[in-house]
Amino acid sequence: MKQGSYKGRRVDFSTYAASCFNPFLFAGPVRSRLGCGATALALLTGVAPETITAKKRGSHYSDDFMVRFLRARGFRVLLLTLCNLSSAKADIGTAQVLLLSQLFRKNEGTWGVIFNGEYYHNFEGYSLTVLSFINKPILSAYLVAHPKWQRNPPPSVKPSPDPKNRSRGLTLAALRMAGSGTLSDSSAQHFQILKT
């Protein structure tokens, strides 16, 4: 992971939170062998991995290519550095979508996506543990957000008013108009009719 710098404003990672993330999991063993970069981009964007590999020459998916591909499709992408992580206004949690490049084998990297404690690699999901990144150290990490995933404020839940009595005599408004919780004569008559 890059060191970064403490210059500039602190990042608010909560703006990258996703309230809805639907990974595009393409079926078929052939597609999962098209390369981890293509499958990670396909999982995020919904573009078929064979279409992505046709646009890319070679099997290496650089950070530059990944970021350009996502941004061209309306995604917000933020490089995570040691400095912006340690000075952030809010921590990264399970609600953020992360795109990771990791050292998988000697001189070989791989791309994967993390959301809600699940790690997606070549269209397969794995549960993360506390030791998940010891054997496969992170080379680069990006927060990825799309307007379709963004957190929408929950709809305000307004209680529906109680159904009113047709004669409007036995309602909360009628009690308030009668004053300090006492029933008016007409309300008392309606109450007596309802009781019998």
C-alpha contacts under 8 A as a table, 3 or more apart, distances in Angstrom:
res1	aa1	res2	aa2	distance
1	M	80	L	7.78
1	M	81	T	6.19
1	M	82	L	6.93
1	M	138	I	6.29
1	M	139	L	4.91
1	M	140	S	4.91
1	M	141	A	7.16
2	K	80	L	7.81
2	K	81	T	5.16
2	K	82	L	6.44
2	K	139	L	7.96
2	K	140	S	7.11
3	Q	81	T	5.52
3	Q	82	L	5.01
3	Q	83	C	6.14
4	G	81	T	5.19
4	G	82	L	6.22
4	G	83	C	5.39
4	G	84	N	7.06
5	S	83	C	5.54
5	S	84	N	7.29
6	Y	83	C	5.69
6	Y	84	N	6.87
6	Y	87	S	7.50
10	R	84	N	6.78
10	R	87	S	6.31
10	R	88	A	5.41
10	R	89	K	6.35
11	V	84	N	6.57
11	V	87	S	7.78
11	V	88	A	5.18
11	V	89	K	6.15
11	V	90	A	7.90
12	D	15	T	6.14
12	D	88	A	6.15
12	D	89	K	5.11
12	D	90	A	5.69
13	F	16	Y	5.52
13	F	17	A	7.24
13	F	88	A	7.20
13	F	89	K	7.25
13	F	90	A	5.73
13	F	91	D	6.54
13	F	92	I	6.12
14	S	17	A	5.28
14	S	90	A	6.26
14	S	91	D	7.62
14	S	92	I	7.35
14	S	96	Q	7.95
16	Y	96	Q	6.05
16	Y	97	V	7.85
16	Y	143	L	6.96
16	Y	144	V	7.02
16	Y	145	A	5.53
16	Y	150	Q	7.11
17	A	95	A	5.08
17	A	96	Q	4.59
17	A	97	V	7.42
17	A	145	A	7.33
17	A	149	W	7.93
17	A	150	Q	6.26
17	A	151	R	6.18
18	A	21	F	6.34
18	A	95	A	5.47
18	A	96	Q	5.78
18	A	97	V	7.14
18	A	145	A	7.03
18	A	149	W	4.79
18	A	150	Q	4.68
18	A	151	R	5.29
19	S	95	A	6.94
19	S	149	W	5.79
19	S	150	Q	5.80
19	S	151	R	4.57
19	S	152	N	7.06
20	C	148	K	7.62
20	C	149	W	4.88
20	C	150	Q	7.16
20	C	151	R	7.54
21	F	149	W	5.69
23	P	43	L	5.25
23	P	44	L	5.98
23	P	46	G	7.99
24	F	42	A	6.68
24	F	43	L	4.40
24	F	44	L	6.48
24	F	45	T	7.32
24	F	46	G	5.43
25	L	43	L	5.89
25	L	123	F	5.29
25	L	124	E	7.86
26	F	31	R	7.16
26	F	32	S	7.99
26	F	43	L	7.63
26	F	48	A	7.71
26	F	123	F	6.51
27	A	31	R	7.08
27	A	32	S	7.99
27	A	123	F	7.82
28	G	31	R	5.66
28	G	32	S	6.88
29	P	32	S	5.26
29	P	33	R	6.64
30	V	33	R	5.33
30	V	34	L	6.88
31	R	34	L	5.41
31	R	39	T	7.70
31	R	49	P	6.64
31	R	50	E	7.21
32	S	35	G	6.88
32	S	36	C	7.68
32	S	39	T	6.62
32	S	122	N	4.92
32	S	123	F	6.32
33	R	36	C	7.71
33	R	122	N	7.36
34	L	38	A	6.58
34	L	39	T	7.08
34	L	49	P	6.85
34	L	50	E	7.04
34	L	53	T	7.21
35	G	38	A	5.48
35	G	39	T	6.25
35	G	59	S	7.02
35	G	122	N	7.45
36	C	39	T	5.06
36	C	40	A	5.92
36	C	110	T	5.94
36	C	111	W	5.32
36	C	112	G	7.08
36	C	121	H	6.78
36	C	122	N	5.65
37	G	40	A	5.21
37	G	41	L	6.26
37	G	60	H	7.83
37	G	61	Y	5.53
37	G	66	M	7.54
37	G	110	T	7.15
37	G	111	W	5.45
37	G	112	G	7.87
38	A	41	L	5.24
38	A	42	A	6.01
38	A	49	P	5.13
38	A	50	E	7.72
38	A	52	I	5.82
38	A	53	T	6.24
38	A	61	Y	7.89
39	T	42	A	4.92
39	T	43	L	5.93
39	T	49	P	5.65
39	T	121	H	7.51
39	T	122	N	5.41
39	T	123	F	6.65
40	A	43	L	5.09
40	A	44	L	6.38
40	A	99	L	7.84
40	A	111	W	6.31
40	A	112	G	5.79
40	A	113	V	6.46
40	A	120	Y	7.81
40	A	121	H	6.97
40	A	122	N	6.94
40	A	123	F	7.88
41	L	44	L	5.20
41	L	45	T	5.95
41	L	46	G	7.79
41	L	47	V	7.52
41	L	49	P	7.56
41	L	52	I	7.91
41	L	66	M	7.30
41	L	69	F	7.95
41	L	70	L	7.52
42	A	45	T	5.23
42	A	46	G	4.99
42	A	47	V	4.98
42	A	48	A	5.67
42	A	49	P	5.39
42	A	52	I	7.64
43	L	46	G	5.92
43	L	47	V	7.93
43	L	123	F	7.10
45	T	70	L	7.54
45	T	73	R	7.71
47	V	51	T	6.88
47	V	52	I	7.11
48	A	51	T	5.34
48	A	52	I	6.62
49	P	52	I	4.98
49	P	53	T	6.21
50	E	53	T	5.12
50	E	54	A	6.16
51	T	54	A	5.14
51	T	55	K	6.57
52	I	55	K	5.26
52	I	56	K	6.38
53	T	56	K	4.97
53	T	57	R	7.29
54	A	57	R	7.30
56	K	59	S	7.76
61	Y	65	F	6.34
61	Y	66	M	6.76
62	S	65	F	5.28
62	S	66	M	6.39
63	D	66	M	5.16
63	D	67	V	6.14
64	D	67	V	5.37
64	D	68	R	6.12
65	F	68	R	5.21
65	F	69	F	6.00
66	M	69	F	5.24
66	M	70	L	6.33
67	V	70	L	5.28
67	V	71	R	6.09
67	V	77	V	6.70
68	R	71	R	5.19
68	R	72	A	5.98
69	F	72	A	5.34
69	F	73	R	6.75
70	L	73	R	5.32
70	L	74	G	6.74
70	L	75	F	5.34
70	L	76	R	7.61
70	L	77	V	7.47
71	R	74	G	5.20
71	R	75	F	4.83
71	R	76	R	6.23
71	R	77	V	6.97
72	A	75	F	7.36
74	G	146	H	6.73
75	F	144	V	6.66
75	F	145	A	5.65
75	F	146	H	4.80
75	F	147	P	7.62
76	R	143	L	7.94
76	R	144	V	5.71
76	R	145	A	5.07
76	R	146	H	6.21
77	V	142	Y	6.28
77	V	143	L	5.65
77	V	144	V	4.74
77	V	145	A	6.61
78	L	142	Y	5.29
78	L	143	L	5.10
78	L	144	V	6.69
79	L	140	S	7.64
79	L	141	A	6.16
79	L	142	Y	4.55
79	L	143	L	6.63
80	L	84	N	6.52
80	L	85	L	6.61
80	L	140	S	7.35
80	L	141	A	5.47
80	L	142	Y	5.48
80	L	143	L	7.05
81	T	84	N	5.40
81	T	85	L	6.10
81	T	141	A	7.83
82	L	85	L	5.33
82	L	86	S	6.20
83	C	86	S	5.25
83	C	87	S	6.16
84	N	87	S	5.29
84	N	88	A	5.71
85	L	88	A	5.44
85	L	91	D	7.69
88	A	91	D	6.66
92	I	95	A	7.84
92	I	96	Q	6.61
93	G	96	Q	6.03
93	G	116	N	7.93
94	T	97	V	7.82
94	T	115	F	5.99
94	T	116	N	4.23
94	T	117	G	6.17
95	A	115	F	6.69
95	A	116	N	6.00
96	Q	115	F	6.28
96	Q	116	N	7.58
96	Q	143	L	6.92
96	Q	144	V	7.58
96	Q	145	A	7.84
97	V	113	V	7.04
97	V	114	I	5.81
97	V	115	F	4.98
97	V	143	L	5.92
97	V	144	V	5.52
97	V	145	A	6.86
98	L	113	V	5.54
98	L	114	I	5.03
98	L	115	F	6.63
98	L	141	A	6.74
98	L	142	Y	5.60
98	L	143	L	4.79
98	L	144	V	5.98
99	L	111	W	7.14
99	L	112	G	5.91
99	L	113	V	4.63
99	L	114	I	6.57
99	L	141	A	5.73
99	L	142	Y	5.09
99	L	143	L	6.41
99	L	144	V	6.80
100	L	111	W	5.55
100	L	112	G	5.27
100	L	113	V	6.11
100	L	114	I	7.74
100	L	138	I	6.80
100	L	139	L	7.55
100	L	140	S	5.91
100	L	141	A	4.53
100	L	142	Y	6.47
101	S	109	G	6.44
101	S	110	T	5.52
101	S	111	W	4.62
101	S	112	G	6.65
101	S	138	I	5.97
101	S	139	L	5.33
101	S	140	S	5.10
101	S	141	A	6.28
102	Q	109	G	5.32
102	Q	110	T	5.34
102	Q	111	W	6.49
102	Q	136	K	5.79
102	Q	137	P	5.50
102	Q	138	I	4.38
102	Q	139	L	5.02
102	Q	140	S	7.04
103	L	106	K	7.44
103	L	107	N	7.23
103	L	108	E	5.98
103	L	109	G	4.44
103	L	110	T	6.50
103	L	136	K	5.34
103	L	137	P	5.58
103	L	138	I	6.48
103	L	139	L	6.38
104	F	107	N	7.96
104	F	108	E	5.70
104	F	109	G	5.14
104	F	110	T	5.97
104	F	135	N	7.95
104	F	136	K	5.33
104	F	137	P	7.74
105	R	108	E	5.01
105	R	109	G	6.89
105	R	136	K	7.97
111	W	121	H	7.09
112	G	119	Y	6.81
112	G	120	Y	5.61
112	G	121	H	4.89
112	G	122	N	7.69
113	V	119	Y	5.74
113	V	120	Y	5.07
113	V	121	H	6.78
114	I	117	G	6.74
114	I	118	E	5.60
114	I	119	Y	4.54
114	I	120	Y	6.21
115	F	118	E	5.41
115	F	119	Y	6.75
117	G	127	S	6.17
117	G	128	L	5.72
118	E	125	G	6.20
118	E	126	Y	5.63
118	E	127	S	4.84
118	E	128	L	5.98
119	Y	125	G	5.50
119	Y	126	Y	5.00
119	Y	127	S	6.10
119	Y	128	L	6.35
120	Y	123	F	6.06
120	Y	124	E	5.47
120	Y	125	G	4.49
120	Y	126	Y	6.35
121	H	124	E	5.41
121	H	125	G	6.55
121	H	126	Y	7.97
128	L	132	S	5.93
129	T	132	S	5.24
130	V	133	F	7.75
131	L	134	I	5.48
131	L	135	N	7.80
132	S	135	N	7.01
132	S	136	K	7.30
133	F	136	K	4.96
133	F	137	P	5.23
133	F	138	I	6.93
134	I	137	P	5.82
138	I	141	A	7.05
145	A	149	W	6.73
145	A	150	Q	6.95
146	H	149	W	5.34
146	H	150	Q	6.33
147	P	150	Q	5.13
164	K	168	R	6.29
164	K	170	L	7.62
164	K	171	T	6.08
165	N	168	R	4.96
165	N	169	G	6.75
165	N	170	L	6.13
165	N	171	T	6.67
166	R	169	G	7.95
167	S	170	L	7.69
167	S	190	H	7.98
168	R	171	T	6.07
168	R	174	A	7.16
169	G	174	A	6.03
169	G	186	S	6.85
169	G	187	S	4.80
169	G	190	H	6.16
169	G	191	F	7.98
170	L	174	A	6.27
170	L	175	L	7.25
170	L	187	S	5.95
170	L	190	H	6.90
170	L	191	F	6.81
171	T	174	A	5.09
171	T	175	L	6.37
172	L	175	L	5.05
172	L	176	R	6.19
173	A	176	R	5.04
173	A	177	M	6.09
174	A	177	M	5.06
174	A	178	A	6.15
174	A	187	S	7.52
175	L	178	A	5.11
175	L	179	G	6.55
175	L	180	S	7.73
175	L	181	G	5.76
175	L	182	T	6.67
175	L	183	L	6.05
175	L	184	S	7.72
176	R	179	G	5.14
176	R	180	S	6.59
176	R	181	G	6.49
178	A	181	G	7.04
178	A	182	T	6.15
178	A	183	L	5.87
178	A	184	S	5.40
179	G	182	T	6.12
179	G	183	L	7.90
183	L	187	S	5.71
183	L	188	A	5.74
184	S	187	S	5.09
184	S	188	A	6.02
185	D	188	A	5.06
185	D	189	Q	6.24
186	S	189	Q	5.06
186	S	190	H	6.33
187	S	190	H	5.06
187	S	191	F	6.09
188	A	191	F	4.96
188	A	192	Q	6.19
189	Q	192	Q	5.09
189	Q	193	I	6.27
190	H	193	I	5.03
190	H	194	L	6.18
191	F	194	L	5.12
191	F	195	K	6.20
192	Q	195	K	5.12
192	Q	196	T	6.51
193	I	196	T	5.48
